[in-house]
Amino acid sequence: MRIAIVDDHSLFRKGMSSMLRDIPGTTVVFEASHGQELLDLLDTNPVELILLDLEMPVMDGLTALPLIKKKAAGTFVVVVSMHQEDQFIAHAMELGANGYLLKDADFDEVEMALDAIKTSGFYFNDQVSKALLSKLVQKKQITPTFQAEEPLADREKEVLELICKEFTTAEIADKIHLSPRTIEGYRNRLLEKTHSRNTAGLVVYAARQGWLEGWLT
């Protein structure tokens, strides 16, 4: 997997780059110190995954995220930040992030995140994303704003629940006795119905409908 690391602290970039060298199949293509530098480098250095800090000079991560998605739509973005407040995580998800890691994540979690991105296209660990999304629902800080043109069928809602619980496509298929291709079809239909851009958007959609709290408790 071709990776770019975007952070304004050189020591962090070097440490992350060193860590990634120990994960088979990963190559750090370039490092950038802010969002604008990243966007410029993407013109001649395409990557599959961007590890993106949030708080940076010139152009921060939250500003860069939608521009990345527009410029390189097929590129995965995992936010790596010291900010663990719920509003940062939820907003990054809404902007199209495929995952969220805290900067104190250990090697095992980083490796797990990369594996999850490869297999399912997203990664949100239980401690950060699920707990904080549940709190958002409980505090009613997320209000339903996504409106599906059609209501979800029972099977679609069942698949959505399993996606939110971080089951892979193969695991969902095995659990409800359908083929992986059929599950991918359900996932694509969910994206269409909920007007979501990725799996992270589906999680936000579920939270805004008030379903996530019950599913994850």
KEROPA-917591 format. One line per 5 residues: their letters; for each residue x, y, z of N, C-alpha, C. Coordinates in steps of 0.05 Angstrom, whole numbers. Each point is the difference from the previous one (the first is absolute). Layout:
<recs>
A = X Y Z X Y Z X Y Z ~ ... $
</recs>
This chain:
<recs>
MRIAI = 17 -24 0 -17 24 0 18 25 0 ~ -5 18 -19 15 25 -2 -12 21 18 ~ 17 11 18 -10 17 22 13 27 0 ~ -15 20 7 11 27 5 -5 7 29 ~ 19 13 12 -2 9 28 -1 30 1 $
VDDHS = -21 12 11 -3 29 0 -2 10 29 ~ 21 14 9 1 10 28 21 22 1 ~ -5 20 16 19 22 1 23 -5 19 ~ 1 -23 14 22 -6 17 18 -22 -13 ~ 24 8 -7 19 -17 -14 5 -26 16 $
LFRKG = 3 3 26 6 -24 16 -22 -20 -1 ~ -25 9 0 -23 -18 -2 0 -14 -27 ~ 5 15 -21 0 -12 -27 21 -21 -2 ~ 24 6 11 22 -20 -2 -7 -25 17 ~ -12 4 24 -7 -22 16 -21 -18 -13 $
MSSML = -20 13 -12 -21 -15 -13 11 -15 -25 ~ 17 14 -14 13 -13 -24 16 -24 8 ~ 14 2 22 16 -23 10 -18 -23 8 ~ -23 6 13 -18 -20 8 -12 -15 -24 ~ -7 16 -21 -13 -12 -23 19 -18 -16 $
RDIPG = 26 5 2 20 -17 -14 -1 -29 11 ~ -10 -3 24 -1 -27 12 -26 -14 -7 ~ -17 13 -15 -26 -13 -8 3 -9 -29 ~ -1 -26 -5 4 -10 -28 -20 12 -19 ~ 10 6 -24 -18 10 -21 -5 30 1 $
TTVVF = 13 15 18 -4 29 1 25 15 -9 ~ -5 22 -14 22 17 -10 -8 29 5 ~ 17 15 15 -5 28 4 11 15 -25 ~ -19 10 -16 8 13 -25 11 28 5 ~ -13 15 18 10 27 7 -12 9 27 $
EASHG = 12 21 10 -9 13 24 -6 29 -7 ~ -20 12 14 -7 28 -4 -5 13 27 ~ 4 26 2 -2 14 26 -26 14 3 ~ -17 1 -21 -26 12 2 -17 -8 -24 ~ -25 7 1 -19 -9 -20 6 10 -28 $
QELLD = 8 24 -3 6 11 -27 24 -15 -13 ~ 20 -5 17 23 -15 -11 -8 -28 -9 ~ -18 -12 15 -10 -26 -8 -14 1 -27 ~ -18 19 -3 -15 3 -25 18 4 -24 ~ 21 16 4 19 5 -21 15 -26 -7 $
LLDTN = 8 -15 20 16 -24 -5 -17 -22 -13 ~ -26 0 6 -18 -21 -12 -1 2 -30 ~ 6 23 -11 -1 3 -30 20 -19 -13 ~ 22 -5 12 21 -17 -13 6 -25 17 ~ -12 -3 23 6 -23 18 -26 -12 10 $
PVELI = -15 -15 -16 -25 -12 9 5 -20 22 ~ -17 -1 20 2 -19 22 -27 -13 4 ~ 0 -22 15 -25 -14 7 -12 9 27 ~ 18 9 18 -9 7 27 16 24 9 ~ -15 19 13 12 23 12 -5 0 30 $
LLDLE = 22 2 15 -2 3 29 1 30 6 ~ -22 12 9 -3 29 0 -4 11 28 ~ 17 19 8 -3 14 25 -22 21 -4 ~ -12 9 22 -21 20 -1 11 28 3 ~ 16 5 20 8 27 7 28 5 -12 $
MPVMD = 0 16 -22 24 6 -15 -1 29 -10 ~ 23 13 -5 0 27 -12 -7 -2 -29 ~ -4 24 -12 -6 3 -29 -27 -12 -7 ~ -3 -27 2 -25 -13 -4 -3 -23 18 ~ -20 1 18 -4 -21 19 -14 -24 -12 $
GLTAL = -1 -22 15 -11 -25 -10 -30 2 -7 ~ -15 13 16 -29 2 -5 -6 16 -26 ~ 17 20 -6 -3 15 -25 9 -17 -23 ~ 22 -15 4 11 -17 -22 -18 -24 -7 ~ -14 -11 19 -14 -25 -5 -19 1 -24 $
PLIKK = -19 19 -1 -17 0 -24 15 5 -26 ~ 22 15 1 16 5 -24 14 -25 -9 ~ 9 -16 20 12 -26 -7 -20 -18 -14 ~ -24 -1 12 -20 -18 -11 -9 9 -29 ~ 2 26 -5 -7 10 -27 23 -6 -19 $
KAAGT = 25 4 9 23 -3 -17 7 -30 -5 ~ -2 -16 21 7 -28 -2 -22 -17 13 ~ -22 -3 -14 -24 -12 12 4 -28 10 ~ 18 -15 -12 4 -28 8 20 -3 22 ~ 11 22 11 21 -2 20 -13 -1 28 $
FVVVV = 9 -19 16 -9 -2 28 15 21 17 ~ -15 11 19 12 19 19 -5 -9 28 ~ 21 -4 16 -3 -5 28 12 23 16 ~ -17 13 16 9 22 17 17 -12 23 ~ 23 12 5 16 -7 22 5 26 16 $
SMHQE = -13 1 23 -1 26 15 2 -4 30 ~ 8 21 13 0 0 30 -27 8 10 ~ -18 9 -17 -26 9 8 -19 -24 2 ~ -11 -5 24 -19 -22 3 -28 9 7 ~ -4 26 -2 -27 11 5 -20 -9 -21 $
DQFIA = -24 -5 9 -20 -11 -18 -5 17 -25 ~ 1 27 3 -6 16 -23 20 -2 -22 ~ 25 -5 7 21 -3 -21 -5 -26 -15 ~ -5 -22 15 -4 -26 -13 -25 0 -18 ~ -22 10 10 -25 0 -15 3 17 -25 $
HAMEL = 13 23 3 3 18 -24 19 -12 -21 ~ 21 -13 9 18 -13 -19 -14 -22 -15 ~ -17 -15 14 -16 -21 -13 -18 12 -21 ~ -14 22 7 -18 12 -19 14 10 -25 ~ 25 8 4 16 11 -23 11 -22 -17 $
GANGY = -3 -25 8 9 -22 -17 23 -16 10 ~ 9 4 25 22 -16 11 -8 -29 1 ~ 20 -18 -6 -5 -29 1 8 -12 26 ~ 12 16 18 8 -10 26 11 22 17 ~ 3 -7 26 10 21 19 17 -14 21 $
LLKDA = 25 8 2 19 -11 19 10 23 18 ~ 4 -6 26 14 19 17 30 -3 -4 ~ 14 21 5 29 0 -5 15 -19 19 ~ -13 -8 22 14 -19 18 -6 -29 -7 ~ -12 -5 -24 -6 -27 -8 25 -16 -2 $
DFDEV = 0 -25 9 24 -17 -2 1 -14 -27 ~ 22 -14 -4 5 -14 -25 -22 -18 -8 ~ -10 -16 19 -21 -19 -6 -25 13 -10 ~ -7 23 12 -25 13 -9 4 12 -28 ~ 23 12 -5 6 11 -27 -2 -22 -21 $
EMALD = 12 -23 6 -1 -23 -18 -29 -9 -4 ~ -15 -1 22 -28 -9 -2 -16 20 -17 ~ 6 26 3 -14 20 -16 5 -3 -29 ~ 25 -5 -8 7 -4 -28 -14 -25 -11 ~ -1 -21 16 -13 -25 -9 -30 5 -5 $
AIKTS = -12 15 19 -29 6 -3 -5 17 -24 ~ 17 19 -6 -4 17 -23 2 -17 -26 ~ 19 -19 0 3 -17 -24 -25 -17 -4 ~ -12 -11 22 -21 -19 -3 -28 12 -2 ~ -4 21 16 -27 11 1 -2 30 -7 $
GFYFN = 23 13 -3 -1 28 -8 -3 20 22 ~ -1 -9 25 -2 18 22 11 -12 26 ~ 7 18 19 9 -9 26 -7 21 21 ~ -16 -8 20 -5 17 23 1 -18 24 ~ 19 5 18 2 -19 23 -23 5 20 $
DQVSK = -5 -21 16 -23 1 19 4 23 20 ~ 24 3 11 4 20 21 -6 28 -9 ~ 7 7 -24 -3 27 -10 -27 4 -13 ~ -4 -13 -23 -23 6 -17 -26 -9 12 ~ -2 -25 8 -26 -10 9 -8 13 26 $
ALLSK = 18 3 19 -7 12 26 -9 29 -4 ~ 15 15 -16 -6 28 -4 -25 4 -17 ~ -4 -17 -19 -25 2 -16 -24 -5 18 ~ 2 -20 18 -22 -6 18 -5 24 18 ~ 21 13 10 -4 23 17 -13 23 -16 $
LVQKK = 7 2 -25 -13 21 -16 -29 -4 -2 ~ -8 -26 -4 -28 -6 -1 -14 5 26 ~ 12 -8 22 -12 3 27 -3 29 7 ~ 19 16 -8 -1 29 7 -17 15 -20 ~ -9 -14 -21 -16 12 -21 14 22 -14 $
QITPT = 27 -3 -3 16 20 -14 0 -6 -30 ~ -10 -23 -8 -4 -6 -28 -30 -1 -5 ~ -9 16 -19 -29 0 -7 -3 -12 -28 ~ -21 -15 -4 -4 -12 -27 -1 21 -22 ~ 18 -1 -19 -1 19 -22 1 -15 -27 $
FQAEE = 12 -24 0 0 -16 -25 -28 -11 -4 ~ -11 3 -24 -26 -10 -5 1 -19 -24 ~ -4 -25 5 0 -19 -23 -25 3 -16 ~ 3 -2 -26 -23 2 -17 -19 -24 4 ~ 11 -22 8 -16 -24 5 7 -10 28 $
PLADR = -19 -11 15 6 -12 25 17 -25 -4 ~ 17 -7 20 16 -24 -2 -17 -25 5 ~ 4 -20 -17 -12 -26 5 12 -13 24 ~ -14 -19 11 10 -14 24 28 -12 -4 ~ 4 -13 -23 26 -12 -5 21 22 -3 $
EKEVL = -6 22 -13 19 22 -3 8 11 27 ~ -20 3 18 6 10 27 17 -20 15 ~ -5 -26 -4 16 -21 13 29 1 -9 ~ 4 4 -26 27 2 -11 14 26 11 ~ -15 21 1 11 25 11 9 -3 29 $
ELICK = -16 -14 16 7 -5 28 27 -15 1 ~ 3 -20 -16 25 -16 1 24 16 -11 ~ -5 17 -19 21 18 -9 9 18 23 ~ -19 11 15 7 18 22 14 -15 22 ~ -4 -26 2 14 -17 20 27 -9 -11 $
EFTTA = 8 10 -23 26 -5 -12 5 -29 -10 ~ -22 -14 -7 3 -25 -13 10 4 -29 ~ 17 -16 -10 9 2 -27 -22 -11 -19 ~ 3 5 -26 -20 -10 -19 -2 -31 2 ~ 22 -14 2 0 -29 2 -14 -9 25 $
EIADK = 5 14 22 -13 -8 26 -30 5 -1 ~ -8 22 -12 -29 6 -2 -13 -22 -18 ~ 13 -6 -22 -11 -21 -18 -4 -26 15 ~ 20 -8 16 -2 -25 14 -21 1 22 ~ -3 23 12 -18 3 23 -30 -2 -9 $
IHLSP = -6 12 -23 -28 0 -9 -5 -18 -24 ~ 21 -17 -6 -3 -21 -20 -6 11 -28 ~ 16 19 -8 -1 11 -27 28 1 -11 ~ 2 5 -26 27 1 -13 13 27 6 ~ 26 2 0 14 25 3 -9 20 -22 $
RTIEG = -4 -9 -24 -9 18 -21 -27 12 6 ~ -18 -16 11 -26 10 8 3 21 21 ~ 17 -4 20 5 19 21 11 26 -11 ~ 18 -1 -20 10 24 -13 -22 15 -13 ~ -19 -16 -12 -23 13 -12 -17 15 20 $
YRNRL = -4 -12 23 -15 13 21 15 26 9 ~ 27 -3 3 15 23 9 -2 23 -20 ~ 2 -6 -26 -3 21 -20 -27 13 0 ~ -21 -17 5 -27 10 1 -3 19 25 ~ 12 -8 22 -1 17 24 14 27 -5 $
LEKTH = 22 0 -14 14 25 -6 -18 18 -17 ~ -14 -13 -19 -18 15 -17 -24 11 15 ~ -12 -16 16 -24 8 14 5 21 21 ~ 23 -2 13 6 19 22 17 24 -9 ~ 6 0 -26 16 22 -11 27 2 14 $
SRNTA = 11 -23 7 27 0 13 21 -5 -21 ~ 25 10 6 22 -4 -19 16 -24 6 ~ -1 -10 25 16 -23 8 -12 -13 25 ~ 13 -20 10 -10 -15 23 -2 18 24 ~ 19 18 3 0 19 23 -26 16 -1 $
GLVVY = -9 8 -24 -25 15 -2 -24 -17 8 ~ 2 -26 -4 -22 -18 8 -2 0 31 ~ 23 0 13 1 0 30 -13 26 10 ~ 8 22 -12 -12 26 8 -30 0 -5 ~ -8 -11 -23 -29 -2 -6 -15 -15 22 $
AARQG = 11 -23 7 -13 -17 21 -1 15 26 ~ 20 15 7 0 16 25 -22 21 -1 ~ -2 13 -23 -20 21 -3 -29 -10 0 ~ -3 -25 -7 -27 -12 1 -7 -10 29 ~ 20 1 18 -5 -9 27 3 -30 4 $
WLEGW = 12 -14 -20 2 -29 1 26 -9 14 ~ 21 16 -3 27 -9 7 2 -7 30 ~ -12 16 17 2 -5 29 -10 -27 7 ~ -23 -8 -11 -11 -26 6 16 -23 -11 ~ 12 4 -23 16 -21 -13 26 -5 15 $
LT = 12 21 11 26 -3 12 1 -2 30 ~ -24 -3 12 0 -3 29 -11 -28 8 $
</recs>
